Amino acid sequence: MGPKGKIEILPGERGSVFGQSGGQPSPKLPFHNNNEIVLPQTLQQAALHEAFVYAILAGETAFKTPGEMGLRDIRLAEAIYESDRKGGISVSI
């Protein structure tokens, strides 16, 4: 939930939005303000690893999702857990 509405990721037919099953992605149903966002179902980690390999083979020195973005994501996740521990209050990041 945010100033421009809400984003939801609901499970598809197999029941989980995380991981994979039998080499197939767990289906996800993303929504923005109750409108479904149609996206291809991908194995996200596999796609990320392939992108790393292609960048290395091409001799690229920068990657489209640098480590700083991963660090930012970890800080956001930690803030979410901290907010939850404190009863849902806003916390600084």
Backbone as XML, in Angstrom:
<?xml version="1.0"?>
<chain id="A" units="angstrom">
  <residue number="1" name="MET">
    <atom name="N" x="0.846" y="-1.160" z="0.000"/>
    <atom name="CA" x="0.000" y="0.000" z="0.000"/>
    <atom name="C" x="0.901" y="1.234" z="0.000"/>
  </residue>
  <residue number="2" name="GLY">
    <atom name="N" x="0.611" y="2.157" z="-0.870"/>
    <atom name="CA" x="1.431" y="3.353" z="-0.952"/>
    <atom name="C" x="0.632" y="4.515" z="-1.486"/>
  </residue>
  <residue number="3" name="PRO">
    <atom name="N" x="1.285" y="5.642" z="-1.743"/>
    <atom name="CA" x="0.580" y="6.839" z="-2.179"/>
    <atom name="C" x="-0.065" y="6.698" z="-3.562"/>
  </residue>
  <residue number="4" name="LYS">
    <atom name="N" x="0.374" y="5.726" z="-4.359"/>
    <atom name="CA" x="-0.202" y="5.533" z="-5.693"/>
    <atom name="C" x="-1.071" y="4.285" z="-5.757"/>
  </residue>
  <residue number="5" name="GLY">
    <atom name="N" x="-1.427" y="3.743" z="-4.620"/>
    <atom name="CA" x="-2.288" y="2.570" z="-4.607"/>
    <atom name="C" x="-1.635" y="1.387" z="-3.931"/>
  </residue>
  <residue number="6" name="LYS">
    <atom name="N" x="-2.094" y="0.195" z="-4.303"/>
    <atom name="CA" x="-1.550" y="-1.002" z="-3.673"/>
    <atom name="C" x="-1.089" y="-2.003" z="-4.728"/>
  </residue>
  <residue number="7" name="ILE">
    <atom name="N" x="-0.110" y="-2.778" z="-4.344"/>
    <atom name="CA" x="0.411" y="-3.868" z="-5.166"/>
    <atom name="C" x="0.195" y="-5.146" z="-4.372"/>
  </residue>
  <residue number="8" name="GLU">
    <atom name="N" x="-0.320" y="-6.162" z="-5.029"/>
    <atom name="CA" x="-0.497" y="-7.472" z="-4.404"/>
    <atom name="C" x="0.107" y="-8.524" z="-5.314"/>
  </residue>
  <residue number="9" name="ILE">
    <atom name="N" x="0.677" y="-9.550" z="-4.715"/>
    <atom name="CA" x="1.117" y="-10.720" z="-5.467"/>
    <atom name="C" x="0.438" y="-11.912" z="-4.819"/>
  </residue>
  <residue number="10" name="LEU">
    <atom name="N" x="-0.522" y="-12.478" z="-5.530"/>
    <atom name="CA" x="-1.290" y="-13.601" z="-5.019"/>
    <atom name="C" x="-0.798" y="-14.896" z="-5.655"/>
  </residue>
  <residue number="11" name="PRO">
    <atom name="N" x="-0.961" y="-16.005" z="-4.941"/>
    <atom name="CA" x="-0.528" y="-17.281" z="-5.515"/>
    <atom name="C" x="-1.405" y="-17.700" z="-6.682"/>
  </residue>
  <residue number="12" name="GLY">
    <atom name="N" x="-0.805" y="-18.428" z="-7.610"/>
    <atom name="CA" x="-1.552" y="-19.017" z="-8.718"/>
    <atom name="C" x="-2.149" y="-20.342" z="-8.288"/>
  </residue>
  <residue number="13" name="GLU">
    <atom name="N" x="-2.335" y="-21.245" z="-9.235"/>
    <atom name="CA" x="-3.078" y="-22.465" z="-8.933"/>
    <atom name="C" x="-2.388" y="-23.412" z="-7.956"/>
  </residue>
  <residue number="14" name="ARG">
    <atom name="N" x="-1.061" y="-23.341" z="-7.791"/>
    <atom name="CA" x="-0.394" y="-24.282" z="-6.894"/>
    <atom name="C" x="-0.240" y="-23.750" z="-5.471"/>
  </residue>
  <residue number="15" name="GLY">
    <atom name="N" x="-0.571" y="-22.519" z="-5.221"/>
    <atom name="CA" x="-0.661" y="-22.051" z="-3.857"/>
    <atom name="C" x="0.452" y="-21.237" z="-3.251"/>
  </residue>
  <residue number="16" name="SER">
    <atom name="N" x="1.606" y="-21.050" z="-3.890"/>
    <atom name="CA" x="2.677" y="-20.271" z="-3.286"/>
    <atom name="C" x="3.203" y="-19.261" z="-4.286"/>
  </residue>
  <residue number="17" name="VAL">
    <atom name="N" x="3.589" y="-18.094" z="-3.795"/>
    <atom name="CA" x="4.193" y="-17.095" z="-4.678"/>
    <atom name="C" x="5.707" y="-17.219" z="-4.673"/>
  </residue>
  <residue number="18" name="PHE">
    <atom name="N" x="6.244" y="-18.137" z="-3.869"/>
    <atom name="CA" x="7.688" y="-18.283" z="-3.744"/>
    <atom name="C" x="8.172" y="-19.563" z="-4.410"/>
  </residue>
  <residue number="19" name="GLY">
    <atom name="N" x="9.404" y="-19.533" z="-4.878"/>
    <atom name="CA" x="10.066" y="-20.728" z="-5.337"/>
    <atom name="C" x="9.566" y="-21.298" z="-6.638"/>
  </residue>
  <residue number="20" name="GLN">
    <atom name="N" x="9.770" y="-22.597" z="-6.737"/>
    <atom name="CA" x="9.404" y="-23.313" z="-7.943"/>
    <atom name="C" x="9.023" y="-24.726" z="-7.561"/>
  </residue>
  <residue number="21" name="SER">
    <atom name="N" x="8.420" y="-25.417" z="-8.482"/>
    <atom name="CA" x="8.008" y="-26.797" z="-8.251"/>
    <atom name="C" x="8.276" y="-27.599" z="-9.507"/>
  </residue>
  <residue number="22" name="GLY">
    <atom name="N" x="9.055" y="-28.662" z="-9.395"/>
    <atom name="CA" x="9.333" y="-29.500" z="-10.542"/>
    <atom name="C" x="10.001" y="-28.767" z="-11.685"/>
  </residue>
  <residue number="23" name="GLY">
    <atom name="N" x="10.843" y="-27.786" z="-11.378"/>
    <atom name="CA" x="11.523" y="-27.028" z="-12.419"/>
    <atom name="C" x="10.674" y="-25.968" z="-13.082"/>
  </residue>
  <residue number="24" name="GLN">
    <atom name="N" x="9.476" y="-25.749" z="-12.582"/>
    <atom name="CA" x="8.580" y="-24.734" z="-13.128"/>
    <atom name="C" x="8.372" y="-23.638" z="-12.084"/>
  </residue>
  <residue number="25" name="PRO">
    <atom name="N" x="8.189" y="-22.390" z="-12.530"/>
    <atom name="CA" x="7.950" y="-21.328" z="-11.551"/>
    <atom name="C" x="6.610" y="-21.521" z="-10.853"/>
  </residue>
  <residue number="26" name="SER">
    <atom name="N" x="6.573" y="-21.130" z="-9.583"/>
    <atom name="CA" x="5.284" y="-21.099" z="-8.902"/>
    <atom name="C" x="4.495" y="-19.939" z="-9.498"/>
  </residue>
  <residue number="27" name="PRO">
    <atom name="N" x="3.296" y="-20.209" z="-10.018"/>
    <atom name="CA" x="2.531" y="-19.141" z="-10.667"/>
    <atom name="C" x="2.227" y="-17.990" z="-9.702"/>
  </residue>
  <residue number="28" name="LYS">
    <atom name="N" x="2.345" y="-16.795" z="-10.212"/>
    <atom name="CA" x="2.068" y="-15.595" z="-9.430"/>
    <atom name="C" x="1.031" y="-14.763" z="-10.160"/>
  </residue>
  <residue number="29" name="LEU">
    <atom name="N" x="0.155" y="-14.131" z="-9.410"/>
    <atom name="CA" x="-0.850" y="-13.241" z="-9.978"/>
    <atom name="C" x="-0.636" y="-11.844" z="-9.405"/>
  </residue>
  <residue number="30" name="PRO">
    <atom name="N" x="0.144" y="-10.994" z="-10.091"/>
    <atom name="CA" x="0.365" y="-9.631" z="-9.581"/>
    <atom name="C" x="-0.806" y="-8.705" z="-9.933"/>
  </residue>
  <residue number="31" name="PHE">
    <atom name="N" x="-1.132" y="-7.828" z="-9.003"/>
    <atom name="CA" x="-2.214" y="-6.856" z="-9.181"/>
    <atom name="C" x="-1.731" y="-5.472" z="-8.770"/>
  </residue>
  <residue number="32" name="HIS">
    <atom name="N" x="-2.211" y="-4.451" z="-9.476"/>
    <atom name="CA" x="-2.020" y="-3.050" z="-9.090"/>
    <atom name="C" x="-3.404" y="-2.434" z="-9.006"/>
  </residue>
  <residue number="33" name="ASN">
    <atom name="N" x="-3.768" y="-1.991" z="-7.815"/>
    <atom name="CA" x="-5.102" y="-1.420" z="-7.588"/>
    <atom name="C" x="-6.209" y="-2.336" z="-8.131"/>
  </residue>
  <residue number="34" name="ASN">
    <atom name="N" x="-6.115" y="-3.607" z="-7.791"/>
    <atom name="CA" x="-7.090" y="-4.642" z="-8.155"/>
    <atom name="C" x="-7.137" y="-4.976" z="-9.647"/>
  </residue>
  <residue number="35" name="ASN">
    <atom name="N" x="-6.208" y="-4.455" z="-10.443"/>
    <atom name="CA" x="-6.119" y="-4.787" z="-11.864"/>
    <atom name="C" x="-4.947" y="-5.739" z="-12.062"/>
  </residue>
  <residue number="36" name="GLU">
    <atom name="N" x="-5.221" y="-6.907" z="-12.670"/>
    <atom name="CA" x="-4.155" y="-7.881" z="-12.865"/>
    <atom name="C" x="-3.095" y="-7.355" z="-13.830"/>
  </residue>
  <residue number="37" name="ILE">
    <atom name="N" x="-1.841" y="-7.592" z="-13.485"/>
    <atom name="CA" x="-0.711" y="-7.264" z="-14.334"/>
    <atom name="C" x="-0.295" y="-8.579" z="-14.995"/>
  </residue>
  <residue number="38" name="VAL">
    <atom name="N" x="-0.410" y="-8.664" z="-16.303"/>
    <atom name="CA" x="-0.077" y="-9.894" z="-17.010"/>
    <atom name="C" x="1.420" y="-9.908" z="-17.309"/>
  </residue>
  <residue number="39" name="LEU">
    <atom name="N" x="2.111" y="-10.873" z="-16.711"/>
    <atom name="CA" x="3.552" y="-11.015" z="-16.892"/>
    <atom name="C" x="3.881" y="-12.467" z="-17.192"/>
  </residue>
  <residue number="40" name="PRO">
    <atom name="N" x="4.986" y="-12.714" z="-17.894"/>
    <atom name="CA" x="5.383" y="-14.098" z="-18.096"/>
    <atom name="C" x="5.801" y="-14.722" z="-16.762"/>
  </residue>
  <residue number="41" name="GLN">
    <atom name="N" x="5.502" y="-15.995" z="-16.592"/>
    <atom name="CA" x="5.919" y="-16.715" z="-15.392"/>
    <atom name="C" x="7.345" y="-17.203" z="-15.637"/>
  </residue>
  <residue number="42" name="THR">
    <atom name="N" x="8.291" y="-16.705" z="-14.861"/>
    <atom name="CA" x="9.697" y="-17.046" z="-15.077"/>
    <atom name="C" x="10.314" y="-17.629" z="-13.817"/>
  </residue>
  <residue number="43" name="LEU">
    <atom name="N" x="11.390" y="-18.362" z="-14.015"/>
    <atom name="CA" x="12.230" y="-18.791" z="-12.896"/>
    <atom name="C" x="13.183" y="-17.629" z="-12.641"/>
  </residue>
  <residue number="44" name="GLN">
    <atom name="N" x="12.864" y="-16.788" z="-11.676"/>
    <atom name="CA" x="13.563" y="-15.519" z="-11.504"/>
    <atom name="C" x="15.048" y="-15.685" z="-11.216"/>
  </residue>
  <residue number="45" name="GLN">
    <atom name="N" x="15.413" y="-16.632" z="-10.358"/>
    <atom name="CA" x="16.823" y="-16.833" z="-10.049"/>
    <atom name="C" x="17.579" y="-17.309" z="-11.282"/>
  </residue>
  <residue number="46" name="ALA">
    <atom name="N" x="16.978" y="-18.209" z="-12.049"/>
    <atom name="CA" x="17.637" y="-18.695" z="-13.270"/>
    <atom name="C" x="17.849" y="-17.545" z="-14.250"/>
  </residue>
  <residue number="47" name="ALA">
    <atom name="N" x="16.852" y="-16.702" z="-14.409"/>
    <atom name="CA" x="16.983" y="-15.555" z="-15.319"/>
    <atom name="C" x="18.089" y="-14.612" z="-14.856"/>
  </residue>
  <residue number="48" name="LEU">
    <atom name="N" x="18.166" y="-14.387" z="-13.556"/>
    <atom name="CA" x="19.213" y="-13.519" z="-13.006"/>
    <atom name="C" x="20.589" y="-14.124" z="-13.247"/>
  </residue>
  <residue number="49" name="HIS">
    <atom name="N" x="20.732" y="-15.429" z="-12.981"/>
    <atom name="CA" x="22.032" y="-16.077" z="-13.173"/>
    <atom name="C" x="22.440" y="-16.057" z="-14.644"/>
  </residue>
  <residue number="50" name="GLU">
    <atom name="N" x="21.497" y="-16.283" z="-15.540"/>
    <atom name="CA" x="21.811" y="-16.216" z="-16.972"/>
    <atom name="C" x="22.266" y="-14.819" z="-17.365"/>
  </residue>
  <residue number="51" name="ALA">
    <atom name="N" x="21.614" y="-13.805" z="-16.821"/>
    <atom name="CA" x="22.011" y="-12.427" z="-17.130"/>
    <atom name="C" x="23.430" y="-12.154" z="-16.640"/>
  </residue>
  <residue number="52" name="PHE">
    <atom name="N" x="23.788" y="-12.680" z="-15.454"/>
    <atom name="CA" x="25.165" y="-12.537" z="-14.951"/>
    <atom name="C" x="26.152" y="-13.181" z="-15.918"/>
  </residue>
  <residue number="53" name="VAL">
    <atom name="N" x="25.842" y="-14.393" z="-16.355"/>
    <atom name="CA" x="26.735" y="-15.107" z="-17.261"/>
    <atom name="C" x="26.927" y="-14.331" z="-18.557"/>
  </residue>
  <residue number="54" name="TYR">
    <atom name="N" x="25.831" y="-13.854" z="-19.155"/>
    <atom name="CA" x="25.932" y="-13.109" z="-20.403"/>
    <atom name="C" x="26.744" y="-11.826" z="-20.215"/>
  </residue>
  <residue number="55" name="ALA">
    <atom name="N" x="26.594" y="-11.166" z="-19.089"/>
    <atom name="CA" x="27.364" y="-9.946" z="-18.818"/>
    <atom name="C" x="28.852" y="-10.273" z="-18.703"/>
  </residue>
  <residue number="56" name="ILE">
    <atom name="N" x="29.165" y="-11.357" z="-18.010"/>
    <atom name="CA" x="30.571" y="-11.750" z="-17.855"/>
    <atom name="C" x="31.173" y="-12.120" z="-19.204"/>
  </residue>
  <residue number="57" name="LEU">
    <atom name="N" x="30.449" y="-12.935" z="-19.983"/>
    <atom name="CA" x="30.954" y="-13.349" z="-21.296"/>
    <atom name="C" x="31.144" y="-12.171" z="-22.241"/>
  </residue>
  <residue number="58" name="ALA">
    <atom name="N" x="30.299" y="-11.157" z="-22.102"/>
    <atom name="CA" x="30.400" y="-9.972" z="-22.960"/>
    <atom name="C" x="31.449" y="-8.983" z="-22.454"/>
  </residue>
  <residue number="59" name="GLY">
    <atom name="N" x="32.036" y="-9.268" z="-21.285"/>
    <atom name="CA" x="33.047" y="-8.376" z="-20.729"/>
    <atom name="C" x="32.487" y="-7.092" z="-20.167"/>
  </residue>
  <residue number="60" name="GLU">
    <atom name="N" x="31.209" y="-7.101" z="-19.830"/>
    <atom name="CA" x="30.587" y="-5.894" z="-19.279"/>
    <atom name="C" x="31.090" y="-5.661" z="-17.863"/>
  </residue>
  <residue number="61" name="THR">
    <atom name="N" x="31.328" y="-4.403" z="-17.529"/>
    <atom name="CA" x="31.810" y="-4.073" z="-16.189"/>
    <atom name="C" x="30.698" y="-3.609" z="-15.267"/>
  </residue>
  <residue number="62" name="ALA">
    <atom name="N" x="29.544" y="-3.344" z="-15.834"/>
    <atom name="CA" x="28.398" y="-2.922" z="-15.022"/>
    <atom name="C" x="27.242" y="-3.870" z="-15.307"/>
  </residue>
  <residue number="63" name="PHE">
    <atom name="N" x="26.436" y="-4.108" z="-14.294"/>
    <atom name="CA" x="25.283" y="-4.987" z="-14.445"/>
    <atom name="C" x="24.035" y="-4.173" z="-14.187"/>
  </residue>
  <residue number="64" name="LYS">
    <atom name="N" x="22.928" y="-4.521" z="-14.866"/>
    <atom name="CA" x="21.725" y="-3.692" z="-14.761"/>
    <atom name="C" x="21.138" y="-3.675" z="-13.356"/>
  </residue>
  <residue number="65" name="THR">
    <atom name="N" x="21.422" y="-4.684" z="-12.549"/>
    <atom name="CA" x="20.997" y="-4.666" z="-11.149"/>
    <atom name="C" x="22.239" y="-4.857" z="-10.273"/>
  </residue>
  <residue number="66" name="PRO">
    <atom name="N" x="22.916" y="-3.763" z="-9.935"/>
    <atom name="CA" x="24.164" y="-3.858" z="-9.186"/>
    <atom name="C" x="23.936" y="-4.310" z="-7.741"/>
  </residue>
  <residue number="67" name="GLY">
    <atom name="N" x="25.007" y="-4.688" z="-7.101"/>
    <atom name="CA" x="24.955" y="-5.143" z="-5.712"/>
    <atom name="C" x="24.313" y="-4.131" z="-4.770"/>
  </residue>
  <residue number="68" name="GLU">
    <atom name="N" x="24.452" y="-2.863" z="-5.091"/>
    <atom name="CA" x="23.844" y="-1.833" z="-4.239"/>
    <atom name="C" x="22.326" y="-1.990" z="-4.179"/>
  </residue>
  <residue number="69" name="MET">
    <atom name="N" x="21.733" y="-2.456" z="-5.270"/>
    <atom name="CA" x="20.277" y="-2.669" z="-5.263"/>
    <atom name="C" x="19.912" y="-3.822" z="-4.341"/>
  </residue>
  <residue number="70" name="GLY">
    <atom name="N" x="20.730" y="-4.868" z="-4.331"/>
    <atom name="CA" x="20.495" y="-5.982" z="-3.419"/>
    <atom name="C" x="20.612" y="-5.539" z="-1.976"/>
  </residue>
  <residue number="71" name="LEU">
    <atom name="N" x="21.616" y="-4.714" z="-1.689"/>
    <atom name="CA" x="21.788" y="-4.187" z="-0.336"/>
    <atom name="C" x="20.579" y="-3.339" z="0.063"/>
  </residue>
  <residue number="72" name="ARG">
    <atom name="N" x="20.094" y="-2.523" z="-0.868"/>
    <atom name="CA" x="18.896" y="-1.724" z="-0.607"/>
    <atom name="C" x="17.711" y="-2.626" z="-0.266"/>
  </residue>
  <residue number="73" name="ASP">
    <atom name="N" x="17.559" y="-3.708" z="-1.016"/>
    <atom name="CA" x="16.452" y="-4.635" z="-0.768"/>
    <atom name="C" x="16.551" y="-5.260" z="0.615"/>
  </residue>
  <residue number="74" name="ILE">
    <atom name="N" x="17.756" y="-5.630" z="1.025"/>
    <atom name="CA" x="17.948" y="-6.206" z="2.361"/>
    <atom name="C" x="17.593" y="-5.182" z="3.428"/>
  </residue>
  <residue number="75" name="ARG">
    <atom name="N" x="18.013" y="-3.942" z="3.239"/>
    <atom name="CA" x="17.673" y="-2.888" z="4.219"/>
    <atom name="C" x="16.166" y="-2.679" z="4.295"/>
  </residue>
  <residue number="76" name="LEU">
    <atom name="N" x="15.489" y="-2.729" z="3.153"/>
    <atom name="CA" x="14.030" y="-2.597" z="3.157"/>
    <atom name="C" x="13.375" y="-3.761" z="3.902"/>
  </residue>
  <residue number="77" name="ALA">
    <atom name="N" x="13.843" y="-4.980" z="3.632"/>
    <atom name="CA" x="13.281" y="-6.152" z="4.317"/>
    <atom name="C" x="13.507" y="-6.049" z="5.817"/>
  </residue>
  <residue number="78" name="GLU">
    <atom name="N" x="14.696" y="-5.629" z="6.229"/>
    <atom name="CA" x="14.976" y="-5.469" z="7.659"/>
    <atom name="C" x="14.055" y="-4.427" z="8.284"/>
  </residue>
  <residue number="79" name="ALA">
    <atom name="N" x="13.794" y="-3.330" z="7.564"/>
    <atom name="CA" x="12.896" y="-2.290" z="8.077"/>
    <atom name="C" x="11.474" y="-2.825" z="8.210"/>
  </residue>
  <residue number="80" name="ILE">
    <atom name="N" x="11.045" y="-3.664" z="7.274"/>
    <atom name="CA" x="9.710" y="-4.263" z="7.363"/>
    <atom name="C" x="9.603" y="-5.110" z="8.618"/>
  </residue>
  <residue number="81" name="TYR">
    <atom name="N" x="10.614" y="-5.953" z="8.862"/>
    <atom name="CA" x="10.599" y="-6.793" z="10.067"/>
    <atom name="C" x="10.640" y="-5.951" z="11.337"/>
  </residue>
  <residue number="82" name="GLU">
    <atom name="N" x="11.451" y="-4.881" z="11.326"/>
    <atom name="CA" x="11.520" y="-3.998" z="12.497"/>
    <atom name="C" x="10.170" y="-3.342" z="12.750"/>
  </residue>
  <residue number="83" name="SER">
    <atom name="N" x="9.533" y="-2.843" z="11.704"/>
    <atom name="CA" x="8.217" y="-2.229" z="11.842"/>
    <atom name="C" x="7.214" y="-3.229" z="12.413"/>
  </residue>
  <residue number="84" name="ASP">
    <atom name="N" x="7.264" y="-4.457" z="11.926"/>
    <atom name="CA" x="6.354" y="-5.494" z="12.425"/>
    <atom name="C" x="6.593" y="-5.752" z="13.915"/>
  </residue>
  <residue number="85" name="ARG">
    <atom name="N" x="7.874" y="-5.857" z="14.294"/>
    <atom name="CA" x="8.192" y="-6.081" z="15.718"/>
    <atom name="C" x="7.671" y="-4.949" z="16.593"/>
  </residue>
  <residue number="86" name="LYS">
    <atom name="N" x="7.607" y="-3.731" z="16.025"/>
    <atom name="CA" x="7.186" y="-2.554" z="16.786"/>
    <atom name="C" x="5.704" y="-2.249" z="16.581"/>
  </residue>
  <residue number="87" name="GLY">
    <atom name="N" x="4.949" y="-3.235" z="16.111"/>
    <atom name="CA" x="3.509" y="-3.060" z="15.985"/>
    <atom name="C" x="3.062" y="-2.347" z="14.726"/>
  </residue>
  <residue number="88" name="GLY">
    <atom name="N" x="3.919" y="-2.268" z="13.717"/>
    <atom name="CA" x="3.525" y="-1.668" z="12.452"/>
    <atom name="C" x="3.822" y="-0.187" z="12.315"/>
  </residue>
  <residue number="89" name="ILE">
    <atom name="N" x="4.579" y="0.374" z="13.265"/>
    <atom name="CA" x="4.882" y="1.799" z="13.150"/>
    <atom name="C" x="5.904" y="2.039" z="12.038"/>
  </residue>
  <residue number="90" name="SER">
    <atom name="N" x="5.959" y="3.259" z="11.533"/>
    <atom name="CA" x="6.957" y="3.619" z="10.517"/>
    <atom name="C" x="8.325" y="3.615" z="11.157"/>
  </residue>
  <residue number="91" name="VAL">
    <atom name="N" x="9.304" y="3.133" z="10.405"/>
    <atom name="CA" x="10.693" y="3.140" z="10.870"/>
    <atom name="C" x="11.554" y="3.807" z="9.806"/>
  </residue>
  <residue number="92" name="SER">
    <atom name="N" x="12.675" y="4.332" z="10.226"/>
    <atom name="CA" x="13.592" y="4.978" z="9.287"/>
    <atom name="C" x="14.442" y="3.923" z="8.582"/>
  </residue>
  <residue number="93" name="ILE">
    <atom name="N" x="14.739" y="4.218" z="7.330"/>
    <atom name="CA" x="15.612" y="3.315" z="6.561"/>
    <atom name="C" x="16.935" y="4.012" z="6.318"/>
  </residue>
</chain>
